[in-house]
Amino acid sequence: MAVAGERAGRPAGPGPGCREEPFSPSVLGTREHWDAAYERELQTFEDIGDAGEIWFGEESMVRIIRWLEKQQIPLDSSVLDIGTGNGVLLVELAKSGYTDLTGIDYSPSAIQLSEKVREKEGMSNIKFKVEDFLAPSAELSGFEICIDKGTFDAISLNPDNAVGKRKQYVRSLCSVLKPEGFFLITSCNWTKEELLNEFREGFEILEELPTPKFCFGGRIGNSVTALVFQRKKLRPSILDKLD
């Protein structure tokens, strides 16, 4: 599950005040939308072998891999791709030498597609599971790195209690990511300041990754935000605040 393109529900321009408006509910935040989308992409892959869209473009994958390499993250580190979609990011990580890779998505069609892409690329060591990240299974834990390219965006557009779902996302992230583990998030709906606020409990910012800039009305802004967080060693009282 991922979302890309213009900042859904808000003005695209970077002018003052445009970030104060709340997100408008969207079908992009519903499971029905993604099930239908990945059913189409699965059929397309079976017909012509096209894996579908790479969310935020190939440069988003390169940006993540370069950061991991720059930090000399061990190749056997456990990596979770949250809302893996077609699984292409994990395929590229596997090609770069990473060996402990897991992708989850709440859409069964997405997982079917990612498994077919994995088979085509000959990357049998990548694990894919149907999982709702807002209600993760007990076995989904102990990851050293979690990656999100658009899934938090989509959850933010859910017509049914998006605020509560965002809080649950943070709780789930705390439960699956090891203390001092890394969380890499790419978003087209949230600014750096907003993401800092959303993940203020339990996480600290390490780095903002460079993303493409655009000019609108004489102002320069970013159409995509990419941040690296590190999970703090959480006390139980901090977890309680996420309720």
Buried (B, 14 or more C-beta within 10 A) or exposed (E): BBBBBEBBBBEBEBEEEBBEEEBEBBBBBBEEBBBBBBBEBBEBBEEEEEBBBBBBEEBBBEBBBBBBEEEEBEEEBBBBBBBBBBBBBBBBBBEBEBBBBBBBBBBEBBBBBBBBBBEEBEBEEBBBBBBBBBEBEEEBEEBBBBBBBBBBBBBBBBEEEBEEBBBBBBBBBBEBBBEEBBBBBBBBBBBBEBBBEBBEBBBEBBBBBEBEEEEBEEEEBBBBBBBBBBBBEBEEEEBEEBE
